[in-house]
Structure formats: C-alpha cells, structure tokens
Amino acid sequence: MGEVLAAPKREACCSLYHQAIELVGKRWTGAIVAVLLEGPARFSEIRDCVPDLSDRLLSERLKELEGEGIVERQVLDGNPPRVRYLLTDKGMALGPAIDSLKSWARVYLD
C-alpha cells in the first residue's frame, strides 16, 4: 500500500500578516491613508474626503497611525497655528497595497 503524505501546514494568518490586516483594516483607517497618499492634509480636509467619519473617530485613528509611525503630525507656524497630517515613509509604503485593493474593488464590487 502507498505511503500517506501529510498535507503541508498552512499559516494564512501568521502573526505579522494578522497585525497588518488588523491595523489597516480597522474602520476608516484605509480611507484615511488613501486620502493622505494624495498628499498632506489638514484635519478638516481629511474629514471632508471620508463620508460619515466623525471628528472623534478621525482624531482617534490619526493618533493610532501616528503611534504606529505611519502618519506624522506637523504644526505649522501662524496665528493661530495650523496642523496638517502626512504619511511617513512607512505610510507611503502602503501605497501599492491600497492601490491593489482599489483595483480589486473596482472589478469585483458594485
């Protein structure tokens, strides 16, 4: 009789992959990153680009992204001082993934 071979072990959700999906897949995070991929933006500009995003959640997500080193908060000189947000190199590196997801959505989602 033939030898039975064990199926290869699959690790679809390795720790780093899971961590990345949880970070970028959190509600509104991908949309915020997509807006900032187009260039630096002020708080109100981000909010205006993402329908149904509340000020509280935008503030929370920006703080999380800043803590992860994905977004940088810059205080601009002036009276009153203004704040703008931009992606770091780490955040810009998400561009190809976000673009791929957008392409997939255009093909497979209505």
Secondary structure, DSSP 4 states (H G I P E B T S, - for coil): -PPPPPPPP--TT-HHHHHHHHHHTSTTHHHHHHHHHT--EEHHHHHHHSTT--HHHHHHHHHHHHHTTSEEEEEEPSSS-EEEEEE-HHHHTTHHHHHHHHHHHHHH--
